[in-house]
Amino acid sequence: MNSKVHLGHTARKRFGQNFLNDQGVIDCIVSAIDPRPQDHLVEIGPGLGALTEPVVAKIEHMSVIELDRDLAARLEKHPVLSKKLTIHQGDALKFDFSTLVKDGQKLKVFGNLPYNISTPLMFHLFEQTGLIQNMHFMLQKEVVLRLCAAPNSKSYGRLSVMAQYFCNIIPVIEVGPHCFVPAPKVHSAVVRLEPYEELPFPAKNFETLQHVVAQAFSMRRKTIRNSLKGTLTVEELAQVGVASELRAEQVSVEQYVALANLLTDKKVKN
C-alpha cells in the first residue's frame, strides 16, 4: 500500500495530513481525554476518525471541525459516526468556538494538529480559554517542548510565555513517526492544556502583554534593556525587579506580566 494512502484516502501535504494508526497511542490519548457522557467534546481535524471513533463510543454526541471537504463528506456518510457528530467543514483557525457552547458548559477540545497550523491555532484558542475546560493535542515534539519550557532554556520563547499565561501544561506521551501514515519526518508528543479558572498573573491589558513579549523575543540575543528600548527604561525595568542585562529567555511569565502592567499604567498617565 502507498504510504500516503490510508483507508482509501490520500494524505494531502498542503493540509499537513499524517494519520495516527497506532492503537496503543490511541488508547493512551483517549484515556487522557477521559470522555464522559455529560462532556461537550470538540475534535479539531478528525481526519479518518482514529480518535473520533473511540471517543464517540463513550459519549452520545460531539462536534468536529474538518478543513478537508473529502474527509468531512466521508464522516457525513459514515454509518455509525454520522449519527453522533455535528460536522463543521471549515478552518479551525477562523472558527468561533463560542458558537459551540450550550448551557454555559465548557468545551473539551482535542485533535492531532497539522504541524503547519499548530502554533497559530493555539494562539487562536488562547483567546477563547474562558470557554474551554481542557485541551489535548498531538503536536510536533519541538512545539510541546516550547509549550512546557521554563525560563533559561533554549525552547523557552513567546509561545511558552503566552501558553503558560493562560494554562497549566502537562506532557502526556511521546509518539514516534512510525505511529502515523504517512510517517512524518519529526517526532510528536501529546500535551494537555488546562486553562486557569483564575489567571495566576493577570495582565491589565492583554494586547500590551502580547506586544511586550513579542518585542522582547524578536531580539532574543539582545538584553531586555535593548530589546525593550523605547518602550521601558532601565529604571522602569528595575521597578518590577527585572535586571536590565537579562535576555528574553531569562524573564519569567510573572515578570513579563509585571512589565506589561507597568507599561499599561505608563500609557494611562500619559
HUMOQUI-V590946 format. One record per helix or strand. SS is the DSSP state (h for helix, s for strand). FROM is the first residue (numbers start at 1). LEN is the number of residues. If there is no record, write none. Layout:
ss: [SS,SS]
from: [FROM,FROM]
len: [LEN,LEN]
//
This chain:
ss: [s,s,h,s,h,s,h,s,h,h,s,h,h,s,h,h,s,h,h,s,h,s,s,h,s,h,h,s,h,h]
from: [5,9,13,19,23,40,50,62,69,81,85,92,97,107,118,129,132,141,158,167,177,180,188,206,223,224,234,247,248,253]
len: [2,2,3,2,11,5,7,5,9,3,5,3,4,6,9,3,9,8,9,9,3,2,8,13,1,4,6,1,3,17]
//
